[in-house]
């Protein structure tokens, strides 16, 4: 300690960090307000809180509370109120001098949270280079994303031809090689994920003879810090042209709109792949473990008609889950229990029926992308967490849902869209 003063040592409070990550904790509001604009994310990285009143964003815009703390009283969340009161400024890039290219995973045709982190990192790299730079997103397959502009995309190259559908890494690599030749990007950014980003990034790195960085979580234009040895050590090296980035590598863009102007690519020759994608194979959803399931229908104490619940899961093609109460009462097996005392899930869609939302259950679904709640209690924690809530009797709602899904799939034109349903 001879070379350091006591005030130079950053002392962490693990309990305060845990409370700050759990918004349902009674002390959450107090801890977050005391920690100003910085908290630690679930992976331990220091994150800024862009939703705090008075936060100065990367574009110099100060976040204000137009409802003056009365969001709860008006029945509207701060986000919905901000969408009506504040028009985000438009960020334009005319005649870019250079590009930073992002190749998002686009799971299910939409940008994931990981993708948006990578786009945020792309803007940090653009800011570190002299000149007029733009972030170019190269997306493959059919897109359902409607908010490329608020995600930070300046230019969009959407390759949705049939040749890019399914598993076709050689064909996608051929398109990226054309982008390399046509746009000469300063950097290539990929999400380092099992959804295709790490595989495609590795293929491109070998093709353009670049040694990439992987699991990078702190990056600037000069050096990159990457996780190694299973996340136990950090490795620092010079920033190359191609990077594969970990989650939470940068703050997402949320204070500006971007043009997302469409670009076109010259015709890419069709590649005869060594592996042919013959489409998806029907799998029993309940044969998929909860930890790997993408669509979960979960039952709680509010379920009375269990035969109907099982029918709904079958019709929807969802993996069945349950709250601890439903399991303790013997209605579902123990391996179907979701939560901190059961299985932590990362589903793209989590449909909770009759689950009020105990803290252990809310922790277990913390990494789910979209949560939908069916409940009779409009004030329960699950409804507060959900992106979409339906208030009413679960038996009536599930019955109507089953009828509508069956009617939709009976339509001749819906044959190719059954998975989307």
C-alpha positions in Angstrom: 0.0 0.0 0.0 3.1 2.3 0.1 2.5 3.4 -3.5 -1.3 4.1 -3.2 -3.4 6.4 -1.2 -6.5 5.0 0.4 -8.7 7.4 -1.6 -7.4 6.0 -4.9 -8.9 2.6 -4.2 -12.3 2.0 -5.7 -14.3 -0.1 -3.2 -17.2 -2.0 -4.5 -20.4 -2.8 -2.6 -21.7 -6.1 -4.0 -24.9 -5.9 -2.1 -25.7 -2.4 -3.5 -24.8 -3.6 -7.0 -27.2 -6.6 -6.6 -30.0 -4.3 -5.4 -29.4 -1.9 -8.3 -29.8 -4.8 -10.8 -33.1 -5.9 -9.2 -35.7 -3.3 -9.7 -38.3 -5.1 -7.6 -36.1 -4.9 -4.5 -37.7 -2.4 -1.9 -34.4 -0.4 -1.8 -33.9 -0.4 -5.6 -34.9 3.3 -6.0 -32.8 4.5 -3.1 -29.7 2.7 -4.3 -30.0 3.7 -7.9 -30.5 7.4 -6.9 -27.5 7.3 -4.6 -25.2 5.8 -7.3 -25.9 8.7 -9.7 -25.7 7.5 -13.3 -23.5 4.4 -13.1 -24.4 0.9 -12.0 -23.0 -2.5 -12.7 -24.7 -4.8 -15.2 -25.4 -8.5 -14.6 -22.0 -9.4 -16.0 -20.2 -7.0 -13.6 -19.4 -4.3 -16.1 -19.8 -0.7 -15.1 -22.9 0.6 -17.0 -24.3 4.1 -17.2 -28.0 4.6 -16.5 -29.3 6.6 -19.5 -32.8 6.7 -18.0 -31.8 8.7 -15.0 -33.1 12.3 -14.8 -30.2 14.7 -15.5 -28.1 12.1 -17.4 -26.0 13.7 -20.1 -25.9 11.3 -23.1 -23.1 10.9 -25.6 -24.7 13.5 -27.8 -24.7 16.1 -25.1 -28.5 15.8 -24.6 -29.7 16.1 -21.0 -32.5 13.7 -20.0 -35.3 15.5 -18.3 -38.5 14.4 -16.5 -41.4 16.1 -18.2 -43.9 14.4 -15.9 -42.0 15.9 -12.9 -42.0 12.5 -11.1 -45.7 11.9 -11.7 -45.4 9.0 -14.2 -47.0 6.5 -11.9 -49.8 8.9 -11.0 -50.7 9.5 -14.6 -50.7 5.7 -15.4 -48.0 6.1 -18.0 -44.4 5.0 -17.8 -41.6 7.5 -18.4 -40.8 5.9 -21.7 -44.3 6.2 -23.1 -44.5 9.8 -21.9 -41.1 10.6 -23.4 -42.1 9.2 -26.8 -45.0 11.7 -26.9 -43.2 14.7 -25.5 -39.7 14.5 -27.0 -38.8 14.2 -30.7 -35.4 12.6 -30.8 -32.9 14.7 -32.9 -32.1 13.2 -36.3 -28.4 12.3 -36.9 -27.5 12.6 -40.6 -24.4 11.6 -42.5 -24.1 13.0 -46.0 -21.5 11.4 -48.3 -19.6 9.4 -45.7 -15.9 9.4 -45.9 -15.7 5.9 -44.3 -17.8 3.1 -42.9 -17.8 1.0 -39.8 -19.7 -2.2 -40.7 -21.9 -4.1 -38.2 -23.2 -7.6 -39.0 -26.0 -8.2 -36.5 -27.3 -11.7 -35.6 -30.9 -10.6 -36.2 -32.4 -13.5 -34.3 -36.0 -13.9 -35.4 -35.6 -11.1 -37.9 -35.1 -8.5 -35.2 -32.1 -6.7 -33.6 -31.2 -8.3 -30.3 -29.9 -6.5 -27.3 -26.4 -7.8 -28.1 -26.8 -6.4 -31.7 -27.6 -3.0 -30.3 -24.6 -3.0 -28.0 -22.4 -3.7 -31.0 -24.0 -0.8 -32.9 -23.3 1.5 -29.9 -19.7 0.3 -30.0 -19.5 1.1 -33.8 -20.5 4.7 -33.1 -17.7 5.0 -30.5 -15.2 3.9 -33.1 -16.6 6.3 -35.7 -16.2 9.2 -33.2 -12.5 8.3 -32.8 -11.7 8.7 -36.5 -11.4 12.1 -38.3 -13.9 12.6 -41.1 -17.5 12.0 -41.8 -18.2 8.4 -40.8 -21.3 6.2 -41.0 -22.4 3.0 -39.3 -23.5 0.4 -42.0 -25.5 -2.6 -40.9 -25.5 -5.6 -43.1 -28.5 -7.8 -42.4 -29.4 -11.2 -43.9 -32.8 -12.8 -44.3 -36.3 -11.5 -43.8 -36.4 -8.6 -41.4 -39.1 -7.8 -39.0 -37.2 -4.9 -37.4 -39.0 -1.6 -37.5 -36.6 0.5 -35.5 -33.2 0.5 -37.3 -33.3 4.3 -37.0 -33.4 4.5 -33.2 -30.9 1.7 -32.9 -28.2 3.8 -34.5 -28.1 2.6 -38.1 -26.9 5.2 -40.6 -26.9 3.0 -43.7 -28.7 -0.3 -44.1 -27.8 -3.1 -46.5 -30.6 -5.6 -46.2 -29.9 -8.9 -48.1 -33.3 -10.7 -47.9 -33.1 -12.8 -51.1 -33.9 -16.4 -50.8 -30.2 -17.4 -51.2 -29.5 -15.9 -47.8 -32.2 -17.7 -45.9 -31.4 -20.5 -43.5 -27.9 -21.8 -42.8 -25.7 -20.5 -45.7 -22.4 -19.2 -44.2 -20.6 -19.5 -47.6 -23.2 -17.4 -49.4 -23.2 -14.8 -46.7 -19.4 -14.7 -46.7 -19.5 -14.0 -50.4 -21.7 -11.0 -49.8 -19.4 -9.7 -47.1 -16.4 -10.0 -49.4 -18.3 -7.8 -51.9 -18.9 -5.3 -49.1 -15.2 -5.3 -48.3 -14.3 -4.7 -51.9 -17.0 -2.0 -52.4 -17.0 0.0 -49.2 -13.5 -0.7 -47.7 -14.8 -0.4 -44.1 -12.5 0.9 -41.3 -13.8 -1.8 -39.0 -15.9 -4.9 -39.1 -18.0 -5.6 -36.0 -19.7 -8.9 -35.1 -21.5 -10.0 -31.9 -19.5 -12.8 -30.4 -22.4 -15.2 -30.0 -23.6 -18.7 -30.8 -26.3 -17.2 -33.1 -23.9 -17.0 -36.0 -21.9 -13.9 -35.3 -18.7 -15.6 -34.1 -18.8 -18.2 -37.0 -19.4 -15.6 -39.7 -16.8 -13.2 -38.2 -14.2 -16.0 -38.1 -14.8 -16.9 -41.7 -14.4 -13.3 -42.9 -11.3 -12.8 -40.8 -9.7 -15.8 -42.5 -10.8 -14.6 -45.9 -9.4 -11.0 -45.6 -6.4 -12.2 -43.6 -7.2 -10.3 -40.3 -6.4 -11.6 -36.9 -9.6 -10.7 -34.9 -10.2 -10.0 -31.3 -12.9 -12.1 -29.6 -15.0 -11.5 -26.5 -13.9 -7.9 -26.6 -15.7 -5.8 -24.0 -13.7 -2.6 -23.8 -12.7 -1.2 -27.1 -11.4 2.1 -28.5 -9.5 3.0 -31.7 -6.1 2.0 -30.2 -6.6 -1.0 -27.9 -9.1 -3.7 -27.0 -9.6 -5.5 -23.8 -10.9 -9.1 -24.2 -12.0 -11.8 -21.9 -9.9 -15.0 -21.8 -9.6 -18.2 -19.8 -13.3 -18.5 -19.4 -13.7 -14.9 -18.4 -11.2 -15.1 -15.6 -8.5 -12.9 -17.2 -8.4 -9.9 -19.4 -6.2 -9.7 -22.5 -5.2 -6.4 -24.0 -4.0 -6.0 -27.6 -4.0 -3.4 -30.4 -7.4 -3.0 -32.0 -7.6 -4.8 -35.4 -10.0 -4.2 -38.2 -12.3 -7.1 -37.3 -13.8 -7.4 -33.8 -16.1 -9.9 -32.2 -17.7 -8.2 -29.3 -19.2 -9.4 -26.0 -22.5 -8.3 -24.6 -22.5 -4.9 -22.8 -19.5 -3.8 -24.8 -21.0 -0.3 -25.1 -24.1 1.8 -24.3 -26.9 1.4 -26.8 -28.0 4.3 -28.9 -31.2 5.7 -27.4 -31.0 9.5 -27.7 -30.9 10.1 -31.4 -32.6 8.9 -34.6 -30.5 7.9 -37.6 -31.4 7.8 -41.3 -31.0 4.1 -41.9 -30.8 4.8 -45.6 -30.9 1.7 -47.8 -27.9 0.7 -49.9 -27.7 -1.9 -52.6 -25.0 -4.5 -53.3 -24.1 -5.6 -56.8 -25.2 -9.1 -57.7 -23.3 -11.6 -55.7 -22.6 -15.0 -57.4 -24.5 -17.9 -56.0 -22.2 -20.2 -54.1 -22.7 -23.9 -54.2 -22.6 -24.7 -50.5 -21.0 -27.9 -49.2 -23.9 -28.1 -46.7 -27.5 -27.7 -47.8 -30.1 -26.3 -45.5 -33.2 -28.5 -45.9 -35.3 -26.4 -43.5 -36.4 -26.8 -39.9 -37.3 -30.2 -38.5 -40.3 -30.5 -36.3 -39.3 -31.0 -32.6 -41.5 -31.6 -29.6 -41.2 -28.3 -27.7 -41.3 -30.1 -24.4 -38.2 -32.1 -25.5 -36.2 -28.8 -25.3 -34.8 -27.9 -22.0 -36.1 -24.7 -20.4 -32.7 -23.1 -20.4 -32.5 -23.5 -24.2 -36.2 -22.8 -25.1 -37.0 -19.7 -27.2 -40.7 -19.7 -26.5 -42.1 -20.6 -23.1 -45.7 -20.8 -21.9 -45.5 -20.7 -18.1 -48.3 -21.5 -15.6 -48.8 -20.1 -12.2 -51.3 -20.3 -9.4 -53.9 -18.6 -11.6 -54.3 -21.7 -13.8 -57.4 -23.8 -13.0 -57.9 -25.7 -16.3 -54.7 -27.6 -16.8 -55.9 -29.6 -19.7 -56.5 -26.3 -21.5 -53.0 -25.1 -20.6 -51.3 -28.1 -22.1 -53.5 -27.8 -25.2 -52.5 -24.1 -25.5 -48.8 -25.0 -25.2 -49.2 -27.7 -27.9 -51.1 -25.3 -30.3 -48.6 -22.5 -29.8 -45.6 -24.8 -30.1 -44.3 -23.5 -26.8 -42.2 -25.2 -24.1 -44.0 -25.6 -20.8 -42.8 -23.9 -17.7 -44.3 -23.2 -14.3 -43.9 -21.1 -11.1 -42.8 -22.7 -7.8 -46.4 -22.6 -6.5 -47.6 -24.7 -9.4 -44.8 -27.2 -9.0 -45.2 -27.4 -5.2 -48.9 -28.1 -5.7 -48.0 -31.1 -7.9 -49.5 -29.7 -11.2 -46.1 -29.6 -12.9 -42.8 -31.6 -12.5 -39.9 -30.0 -10.7 -37.7 -29.7 -13.8 -40.4 -27.3 -15.3 -39.9 -24.7 -12.5 -38.7 -21.3 -13.7 -36.8 -19.0 -11.4 -33.8 -18.5 -9.2 -34.7 -21.7 -7.3 -35.5 -23.5 -10.6 -34.2 -22.9 -14.1 -32.9 -19.5 -15.3 -34.3 -19.0 -18.8 -33.4 -16.8 -21.8 -36.4 -17.2 -24.0 -37.1 -14.7 -26.8 -40.8 -14.8 -25.7 -42.0 -15.7 -22.2 -45.8 -15.9 -21.8 -46.7 -16.0 -18.1 -50.2 -17.1 -17.3 -51.5 -16.5 -13.8 -48.1 -15.7 -12.3 -48.0 -12.7 -10.0 -44.2 -12.5 -10.1 -42.3 -13.5 -6.9 -38.8 -12.0 -6.7 -37.1 -15.4 -7.4 -39.3 -15.9 -10.5 -38.5 -12.4 -11.8 -34.8 -13.1 -11.4 -35.1 -16.3 -13.4 -36.6 -14.5 -16.4 -34.4 -11.5 -16.2 -32.6 -12.3 -19.5 -35.8 -13.0 -21.5 -36.3 -10.7 -24.5 -40.1 -10.2 -24.5 -42.4 -11.0 -21.6 -46.2 -11.3 -22.0 -48.4 -11.5 -19.0 -52.0 -12.8 -18.6 -53.3 -12.0 -15.2 -56.4 -10.7 -13.3 -54.2 -8.3 -11.2 -53.2 -5.3 -13.1 -50.8 -4.2 -10.4 -48.8 -7.3 -10.0 -45.0 -7.4 -10.6 -45.3 -9.6 -13.6 -47.6 -7.1 -15.4 -45.1 -4.3 -14.5 -42.3 -6.4 -16.0 -44.2 -7.4 -19.2 -43.9 -5.7 -22.6 -47.6 -6.7 -23.2 -50.2 -7.5 -20.6 -53.7 -8.9 -20.9 -55.9 -8.4 -17.9 -58.7 -10.9 -17.5 -59.6 -14.5 -16.8 -56.8 -16.8 -18.0 -59.2 -19.6 -19.0 -61.2 -17.3 -21.3 -58.1 -15.7 -22.8 -56.3 -19.0 -23.5 -59.5 -20.4 -25.0 -59.7 -17.4 -27.4 -56.0 -17.7 -28.1 -56.3 -21.3 -29.1 -59.2 -20.7 -31.4 -57.4 -17.8 -33.2 -54.1 -19.7 -33.6 -56.0 -22.7 -35.0 -57.9 -20.5 -37.4 -54.8 -18.7 -38.6 -53.0 -22.0 -39.3 -56.0 -23.3 -41.2 -55.7 -20.5 -43.7 -53.9 -21.7 -46.9 -51.8 -18.5 -47.0 -50.5 -19.0 -43.5 -48.6 -22.1 -44.3 -45.2 -20.4 -44.7 -45.8 -18.2 -41.6 -46.7 -20.8 -39.0 -43.4 -20.4 -37.2 -43.9 -16.6 -37.0 -47.3 -17.2 -35.4 
